């Protein structure tokens, strides 16, 4: 039971929290804040504020301008092929058993997919590549509610508007964890491994979607 819980927790961390939801950005505050000041000081602040290029400042703060700091460029797939990735995980610290002992010691390895099932299918594309966006829009994946779309590059508001669904960013950790090499890639569980379908955007969608 504990092992199943740990596996589910690991899956949640690796496959969900590794994804950057593109709209969840703190816009912060613009410039300094001041306490109530004397009239002359307020006039001086207003004069300095008029000298600031606020359009540039605000444009930099817009969430649609956001790009993940650890994004990785992946080349476009040149052939359709399937690979399998072992999701085995090695504990980076001792896992306590709640009774003063150690349930799993640091260095213990296990495959979470032996205990839980990951129900989603992940599709990864480059949002700057029109062919990849078109491929997704015309594929079976665009109609499925179990599909999570990740971008390696591109503007999430533009893509989300084109396909009318939530869009996420893939960060470095998830790209490394799934050993992604090209895009489009479709990631889904196949027994105890994750199956990676590498798809040429121009290929027949029925064949590539399998």
Order of alpha helices (4+ residues) and beta strands (2+ residues): alpha-beta-alpha-alpha-beta-beta-beta-beta-beta-beta-beta-alpha-beta-alpha-beta-alpha-beta-beta-beta-alpha
